[in-house]
Amino acid sequence: MIEQDTIRLLRECDAGIKMGVESINEVLEYVQHNKLRECLSDCKNKHSKLEDEIQTLLNKYHDEGKEPSPMAKGMSWMKTNVKLVINESDETIADLMTDGCNMGVKSLSKYLNQYKAADEKSKDITKRLIKLEEKLTEDMRAYL
């Protein structure tokens, strides 16, 4: 049970990180303020470091991880591009990032509760990812 919950929790973190990095990549070209660009790039780099940790653990369990669902990716892409076409501003980007982070925190918290038998290392990674998402939400407030 521990191994199964651990793998499931790591897979959800893996999918969440991939979704977050992809979302940041989608908006970076539209960012106007250098400080916002730096903030998003820094967050993306921290996501990538956590992704490396997750991949190392998943490899240990001979698991390839999880891609975000095509539906979630499609809906995110559409929402991002529609909003940016209507209003190409840092405020719009901050709004999109805040929404994405809030959804990520909600999902990750749910999975942390759902996979209670997961090992402490995977729970720690999940908690660090939640904190990273919460920090980005906080950082985005200056641009809303």
N, C-alpha and C positions, 0 to 999 in steps of 0.2 A: 504493500500500500504506500509506503514512504517513497519508494522509487517511482511509482506510477504518478503520485501527486507531484513529486519533484519535477518530473519530465513535463507534465501538463502545465505547471506553473511557469517553468522556463520557456515553454513554447509560446505561452500567452505574452510573456515579456518580450520574446523575440519578435513576434508579430507587431506588438505595440511600438517597439523601437523602430522597426522598419517603416511603420506607418508615420511615426514622428519625423524621422529623417527625410522621408519622401515629401512630407508636407512642408518642412523647412526648405528643402530644395526647390519646391514649386514657387515659393514666395520670394526667395532671396533676390532674384533679378529685379523685383519691383520695389525693393526697400530703398528709401531715399536718405534716411539719416544713418551716418556711419556707425553711431553707437548702437542702433537697433540691429544693423547688419552684424556687428561684432557680437552682440548678445545672442543672436540666433546661431551664428557660426560656432560660438563657444558651446552652446547647448547641444548643437549637432555633434560636436567633437566628443562631448561627455557621453552622449547617447552611443556613439561608436565605440567608446571604451567599454561601456557596459555590454554592448553587443559582443565584443570580443570575449569578455568573461562568460557570457551566456553560451557562446559557441563552444568554448573550451569545455564547459560542463556538459553540454548536449553531446559533444563528441565522446565524452567519457561514457555516456549512456547509449552510444551508437544511434543517436537521433539527429535528424537533419534540421530540426526546428520547424517553424511555421511561418508561412507567408500571410499577410493580411488578407482578409476575404476580398475577392474581386468586387463584390457589392460595396463594401466599405470604402475601398480605394476609389471606385467610380464615383460614389456619392461625394467623397471628400474632394476629388478633382473637380467635379462639376460645381460644387459650392464655392470652392476657391476661385475658379476661373470666372464664374458669373459675378461674384462679388467684386473681383478685381477689375472686370470690364466696366462695371457700373461706377466704381470708385477706386481708382488706383492710388491708394494712399497708405501711409504707415499706420494710420488709425484702422483701416480695413484689415491690414495684415495682423495687427495686434489683436483685433477682434477674432479673427480666424484662429490664431494661435491659442488664444484664451479658450475658445470653444473646444479646440482639439485637446488641449491639456486637461480641461475639466472632464471630457469624456474618457481620456486615458486614466486619470486618477480614479474615476468611478469604476471603470472596468477592472483596473489592477487591484483595487481594494476588494472588489467582488471576488476576484480569483484568489486573492490572498486568504479570504475567509472560506472560500469553497474548497481549496486544496490545503486544508489544515495539517495534513500529514506530511507535507513537503519538508525537505530538510532545511536546516537553519540557514545554510548558505544561499539557497534559492530564495528563501523568504527575505533575507537581507538584501539581495539584489533587487527584489521587487520593491522593497521599502525605499531603497536608494533611488530607484526609477520614479517612484511616486514623489519623492522629495524634489527630484530634478524637474518634474512636471509642475509641481506647485511653485517652485522658484521661478520658472519661466512665466507662469501666470502672473506672479507678483511683478516681475520685471516688465511685463507687457502693459501694466496699468499706466505707466508714464506716457504711453502712446495712444491710449483710448480716448 
